[in-house]
Amino acid sequence: MGDQLFILALGVGLAMVVSGVLARHLRVPEPFLLVLFGAALSLLLSAEVVHVEPEVVLNVFLPPLLYRAAFLTAPRETRHDAVPISVLAVGLTCATGLCVMVVLGATVPGLTWAAALTLGAAVAPTDAVAATSVLERVGAPRRLVTILEGESLLNDGVALTMFGLAVDGLTGRVTAAHGALTLLRIVCGGILYGLVVAWVIGRVRPLFHDPRSQIVLSLLTPFVAYIPAVHLGVSGVLATIVTGFSFGITGHVLQPASRLTGQVFWNVLIHLLGSTLFVLLGLQIVTVFQHLGGTAWSRYAVAGLVTVATVILLRLVWTVLVLPLVRLREPIERKQRLVLGWAGMRGAITLAIALSIPLSAGNRPLLIFLAACVVLVSLGLQATTLGLVLRRVGLSESRTEILEETTARQTMLEAALARLDELAADGRVDEHTAEVFRQLFELRLDRVRAILEDDLLGEAGPGVDLEAGHGGLRRELIRAQREKLRRLYEKGAIGTDTLRKLNHELDVEERRRVTGDR
């Protein structure tokens, strides 16, 4: 057993490394290769090792994935587009789950409504990672990215709530009244518990000053939010989302070293968890095929095709035809709605839900097979063609975000120069030192102004290296820039992405200065 687990761990690690390299050279989605590696790995392992308990997927993989997604959500931009996000995340998610339930009920004889709804809940939530990476690479309007990210976060909670009701239905305990009361309890209770966790940990976190302790605390946070909430009978998903969203808004209270190290840690962790889920799916594939047998493959193929078509076509219809019927603060153009419709890829959350379907559920192998079809087809077809769709509809690169960021840099540098003049006037900095820093900051400012005049993207960040020493002055000037950046955000002059990017650059500079001054 120990040797088997070692082979499993080694195989998962190799699959991640090799798939990443091959995906770039072959230009195929990395999840495809991870699934293939998982399927090959399952041939080397016993059924006992390949088997994955549903509770492990829910309790280990889901909390960090949800927490990180909520943490990175842009609060002000999400609030601005709350209506389209809600229409997609609530309306479309519920419609997808119910439509898949009806279609499967008509396609697969003997499948109960509860089992069909579990699959509908699994394939309903979107995974914005693949879509937003393509959109950001080609410079699509930032509003599309914000809507997709906000939808992906909110529809996770909706889908998992639907999944919980469907699982209860598998035991035959659900009535209309029971379902309504259960929904009210788990939603309200989850939100309330998440707020309590955020408040408590927010008070505890400032007591830890070293980056390692703060990272460990951030890793424990999603599990503290999720697992106790589930045992209390409320939504662990909503509790985790609320907690992550709360800390995403107030993340600036951490020290620069903690933020920088934490970003690297969480990026690696989320990549490991997402990749492992695809490998786990590959591990399950062989077992799924064995359970399905070889006598009804035509029926299974039809069910897979119908399920995939339902998920993709329903989203296109919803974004192109239904979304315009809703009164929006700022209408979304038809070509942008088409991109939103085609950007509904499914990924890690769908796999996590599908793999957590109870072992006692009837047709569980079939449900996992159909969920895998939706994930692989959506990633293989939509993710690889989204860039082509963007070019065909004429969504050219937007320079709004570039100009916003550059203008913010200019204002920050002007604030630093103003603070430097104040310190020199008060005699707290000698004139020679002040002149050295003044020339360096004016050089940066000239570069930023050149960008604004020429409308060209260049390196204008605060990352110019300075000589060692004068640590207190450097920190004071960085503090002045950070304060100006905060005010720009509060006035609405810049967005959350610009705030986080420029704060990150200031963190890098401050951390480098602190290290250099020691």
Order of alpha helices (4+ residues) and beta strands (2+ residues): alpha-alpha-alpha-alpha-alpha-alpha-alpha-alpha-alpha-alpha-alpha-alpha-alpha-alpha-alpha-alpha-alpha-alpha-alpha-alpha-alpha-alpha-alpha
